[in-house]
Amino acid sequence: MMNATNMVQGNLALKLETPAEPTFTVVQGGRSGFQPLTVKPARNQQAVVAPARVALKVPTIVAVAVALTLFFVLAMSVFSARHAAYAESVSNVTYETIRVQPGDSLWSLAEEYPIEGLSTQETSDMIRNVNHLEHGSLAAGAHLKVPARS
């Protein structure tokens, strides 16, 4: 008869051996090197490791601040350029009124009546806003304003 405690779903190869006393290595040092220390906790005592303090130097803080500032400026310039292009595209739009056909969606209408300089998503959003639609669903037979074809 086999010992059932040594079996894990019928496979003895999966038996796990746990060490009698857990150990870990604390590495002390800096850029010049390290000195390993092996620490064994006393019996029935759990090891407590204090978090190491990281000393940030002024050049590191300045570099991070400069990088974040550059990122912010770049993001704002990209956003403002995109917003200006959107505003210019929308400002020159003329509209025509159409009757919604069965199967039409805001996306299909945005593809059928594109606005130069805008994505299909932006055109779809613009059609929804111009027609004061709360949802993206359309009813067949309804009248909608869409960008006039060029």
KAZI-V909129 format. One record per helix or strand of 2 or more residues. SS is the DSSP state (hx for helix, st for strand). FROM is the first residue (numbers start at 1). TO is the last residue. Records with the same first field share a line. If there is no record, write none. Layout:
SS: FROM-TO ; FROM-TO
//
This chain:
hx: 4-6 ; 12-14 ; 58-91 ; 106-112 ; 120-130
st: 23-30 ; 33-40 ; 95-99 ; 143-147
//
